[in-house]
Amino acid sequence: MKNFKTELKWAFIFIASMLIWMLLEKWFGLHDEYIHLHQYITMLYAIVAIAIYVLALRDKRKNYYKGKMTYKQGFKTGLIITIIITIFSPMTQWIISEVITPDYFENVITHSVETGYYKTTEEAESNFNLKTYVIQSTIYAFVMGIITTSIVAVFTRKK
């Protein structure tokens, strides 16, 4: 477990940052009054996510590998972080949907029907619900984590 101390630390920093981001989105009205902007603004979290992976791999390189790290070592570190984030993704999504912004689904369903994105409320409800979001966020966490790790490991390797 000591070998994965860095990965655990950064995975939980990632999860905490996501929860804080969602709180900020909620406070700034992106889950209700300005819901029409949500899909665009929420993508900015990618910058935070990439920065966390960069800092995590640099931390591992500096404090575990004594300043030198191969691509394989960096990728392994990022993969472990990604797996931890993925495991906690359903719980994270539950916290977002039930604690931080319990009215989000209702708001996004109404907005998507009013703007014609979906023709019926039932159609929108089938896509905007906790079960669907848990599945999507878990898959997304894993896929985007692997992609991010693959790229960041190239830039954080050092001989």
Buried (B, 14 or more C-beta within 10 A) or exposed (E): EEEBEBBEBBBBBBBEBBBEBBBEBBEEEBBBEEBEEBEEBBEEBEEBBBEBBBBBBBBBBBEBBEEEBBEEBBBBBBBBBBBBBBBBBBEBBBBBBEEBBEEBBEBBBBBBBEEEEBEEEEBBBEBBEBEEBBEEBBEEBBEBBBEBBBBBBEEBBEE
